[in-house]
Amino acid sequence: MENQGFRKNLINIEPYVAGEQPKNDNIIKLNANENAYPPSPEVQKAISGFDAAKLRLYPDFSGEPLKSTLAEYYGLKPAQVFVGNGSDDVLAAAFRAFFNSDMPILYPDVTYSFYPVWCDILRIPYKTIPLKEDFTIDVNDYAQPNGGIIFPNPNAPTSIALEKSEIVKLLDANRDVVVVIDETYIDFGGESCVDLLDKYDNLVLTRTFSKSRSLAGMRLGFAMASEELISYMNAVKDSYNSYPVDAVAIAAGVSAVNDDKYFKDTLAKVISTRERLAKALEDMGFTVAKSAANFLFAEHNKFTAQEIFNFLRDKGIFVRYFNKPRIDNRLRITVGTDEQTDKMISALKELIG
Ligand SMILES: *Cc1c(COP(=O)(O)O)cnc(C)c1O
């Protein structure tokens, strides 16, 4: 008889499930909030021109010169910036560095599903705070004893941004814990809290190159905070992986940040398509949350989200459906190119009439 006692010691987690990555190039992929447009041509040049001989050496351990490029762009000191392999890696360092209390950390009940994954892996106690009926965050709900706070602004998958004045209220009520704001989608609409970093030394902002800078495949993310908090994230990172971002990614990231015109033009295109799509969806009987992101969160007045999801999927159009409490009749639809958007609208018209 084999001894199976070891199984009780295996990790007990529900793995994070990402949007499908179908292999067929003919499909329209609007299920992972990737950018509709390619990265800046400067990124292509940086990669094509990268001298492979340099890969003989380890990359810079702190992600230079990307760290300084980001610091300058956001008006911070390089020591206030942490770079990592995508913001999921950055979030992992933040959870390890800042959430070490016996009190639960707080985050919304409807939010990015990676947070519970990190809490489970790292055994961080947590408590979810229900969003209001309209899926907005009520900051008063966060004025209670806790071991830290994290939420995305704009929130995912709701797409709704929280006003900075509300965030200030939340920060004022929580000076004794670290507050992490996941600003993954901030470039598409919300108001960044970068200028609050001077005043709140317990505030951490996390960002990614995956969405607004079209580099999901490169794995680049960063955090901005006080020098003190960043030093703790570095200490965590150096303890499990002292060279997180590879040399090619550093070069690509620098070129992406330096081409600010391309960045802003791309954002403007995504935002304009988003507004057009929101209107078209509303005309077809959808309720659409006011989006400050590169995706829409929508519910139809007749067809269930599951029906619409399956219908679109059969036509090779992939959107995101979450079979979860409160949001199981809603779809999260990434804003694609104008052409993709038109195809999706036509497909929806076939179903809805
Ligand atoms: C996409 C996403 C991230 C993670 O992005 P990375 O690709 O790991 O940088 C983090 N937070 C939210 C809310 C996201 O939607």
The ligand as an ORCA input file, in Angstrom:
! r2SCAN-3c Opt
* xyz 0 1
  C      -3.452     42.445    -16.739
  C      -3.468     42.835    -15.284
  C      -2.303     42.775    -14.477
  C      -1.060     42.074    -14.835
  O      -0.404     42.343    -15.925
  P       1.030     41.758    -16.254
  O       0.882     41.294    -17.651
  O       1.417     40.693    -15.307
  O       1.919     42.941    -16.127
  C      -2.372     43.254    -13.172
  N      -3.499     43.761    -12.666
  C      -4.633     43.820    -13.393
  C      -5.853     44.381    -12.761
  C      -4.657     43.345    -14.707
  O      -5.798     43.365    -15.398
*
